[in-house]
Amino acid sequence: MRGSPRMEKKRPMPSFSRDEQVSTSAFRRNLASHVQRCAKTGRRFVVTDRAKPQAVLVSMTEWNEIQETLEVLSDSSLMGPLASLDAAIAAGRHRPAKDVFEELRGRSKGKAS
């Protein structure tokens, strides 16, 4: 049966250092203060009901970053090349970045001489 507590796996809630858990009643009492702190410091507020996370307050800056990330992740023209790079790396067709940078530095020194 869908939605049955026995069927659903409980996933631990991600914990971030900027998160602050607050009950719904405390959140309501201090809404203006929470909004100001969130906007000024980037602190996230996880609003809980009976100790269960129900909602998150994030700053507009973070919300815009989340939306931009979702747009990029859903754009196959941007994600397609990344998938092919992942496949190349998995197949062993890659070079460490430090090797590439050393080669480029060597080329630029050769042009300067």
Backbone torsions as a table, in degrees:
resi	resn	phi	psi	omega
1	MET	NA	130.2	-178.5
2	ARG	-71.3	138.5	178.4
3	GLY	85.9	-5.2	179.4
4	SER	-66.7	136.4	179.5
5	PRO	-58.7	-30.2	179.4
6	ARG	-70.1	-29.9	-175.3
7	MET	-83.8	-29.2	-175.0
8	GLU	-83.3	133.3	173.8
9	LYS	-84.8	132.5	177.3
10	LYS	-84.4	122.9	177.2
11	ARG	-100.2	137.2	177.2
12	PRO	-66.7	143.0	179.3
13	MET	-72.3	132.3	178.0
14	PRO	-59.0	143.2	179.3
15	SER	-116.9	126.1	178.9
16	PHE	-121.1	147.1	-175.5
17	SER	-64.0	-23.3	-179.2
18	ARG	-88.9	-1.8	-178.4
19	ASP	-81.9	142.2	173.4
20	GLU	-130.2	122.3	178.7
21	GLN	-84.3	136.8	-179.0
22	VAL	-144.4	138.9	180.0
23	SER	-70.9	158.8	180.0
24	THR	-59.7	-39.6	-178.8
25	SER	-66.9	-43.4	177.7
26	ALA	-66.8	-35.7	178.3
27	PHE	-63.0	-45.1	178.3
28	ARG	-61.4	-45.1	-178.2
29	ARG	-61.7	-33.8	-173.5
30	ASN	-118.3	30.6	-173.9
31	LEU	-54.7	-50.5	-177.4
32	ALA	-59.9	-43.0	179.6
33	SER	-64.0	-43.4	179.2
34	HIS	-63.4	-41.9	179.8
35	VAL	-63.7	-44.6	179.1
36	GLN	-62.4	-46.1	179.5
37	ARG	-62.5	-40.5	179.8
38	CYS	-63.0	-47.1	-178.0
39	ALA	-66.3	-40.1	-175.8
40	LYS	-80.8	-36.6	-172.1
41	THR	-110.4	-13.6	-176.7
42	GLY	81.5	5.3	178.8
43	ARG	-64.7	136.8	176.0
44	ARG	-98.3	144.0	176.7
45	PHE	-114.9	120.5	175.0
46	VAL	-94.4	114.2	-177.5
47	VAL	-89.5	125.7	-175.4
48	THR	-115.1	152.8	172.9
49	ASP	-129.0	116.0	-175.1
50	ARG	55.7	43.6	177.0
51	ALA	68.5	9.9	177.1
52	LYS	-106.5	127.4	179.0
53	PRO	-59.4	132.1	-178.6
54	GLN	-122.4	-30.7	-176.8
55	ALA	-158.5	165.5	178.8
56	VAL	-133.9	135.2	173.3
57	LEU	-101.2	122.2	177.2
58	VAL	-125.8	156.5	179.2
59	SER	-69.2	161.6	176.8
60	MET	-62.4	-36.5	178.5
61	THR	-59.4	-48.7	-179.7
62	GLU	-67.1	-39.4	178.5
63	TRP	-59.8	-44.0	178.6
64	ASN	-63.6	-38.7	176.9
65	GLU	-63.8	-41.0	178.3
66	ILE	-62.8	-45.9	-179.7
67	GLN	-62.6	-41.8	178.7
68	GLU	-63.5	-42.3	178.7
69	THR	-62.0	-44.1	179.1
70	LEU	-63.1	-38.3	177.8
71	GLU	-63.4	-44.0	179.3
72	VAL	-64.1	-46.0	-178.2
73	LEU	-64.3	-27.0	-179.0
74	SER	-92.7	-1.3	-179.6
75	ASP	-95.2	105.5	-175.6
76	SER	-64.6	-26.2	178.7
77	SER	-69.4	-23.9	176.8
78	LEU	-92.0	-36.5	-176.1
79	MET	-82.7	-25.9	-179.9
80	GLY	-55.7	-52.0	178.2
81	PRO	-59.4	-34.6	178.3
82	LEU	-66.4	-37.7	178.5
83	ALA	-64.3	-39.8	179.6
84	SER	-69.4	-32.9	175.2
85	LEU	-66.2	-41.2	176.9
86	ASP	-59.0	-41.9	-179.9
87	ALA	-65.4	-40.3	179.4
88	ALA	-64.5	-41.8	178.6
89	ILE	-64.4	-44.1	179.6
90	ALA	-61.8	-31.9	-179.6
91	ALA	-84.9	-0.7	178.6
92	GLY	83.9	12.6	179.6
93	ARG	-95.1	72.9	178.2
94	HIS	-154.2	165.0	175.5
95	ARG	-129.4	144.8	177.0
96	PRO	-60.3	141.5	-177.7
97	ALA	-57.1	-39.1	-178.0
98	LYS	-61.6	-34.4	177.5
99	ASP	-65.9	-42.4	179.5
100	VAL	-63.8	-44.5	-179.5
101	PHE	-64.5	-40.2	177.7
102	GLU	-61.7	-42.1	178.7
103	GLU	-63.0	-43.2	179.8
104	LEU	-65.5	-40.2	177.2
105	ARG	-62.2	-40.8	178.2
106	GLY	-61.9	-40.1	178.7
107	ARG	-66.3	-42.2	-177.8
108	SER	-69.1	-33.0	176.3
109	LYS	-67.9	-36.5	179.9
110	GLY	-65.4	-34.6	179.1
111	LYS	-74.2	-33.0	-177.3
112	ALA	-72.0	-24.7	-177.1
113	SER	-79.9	NA	NA
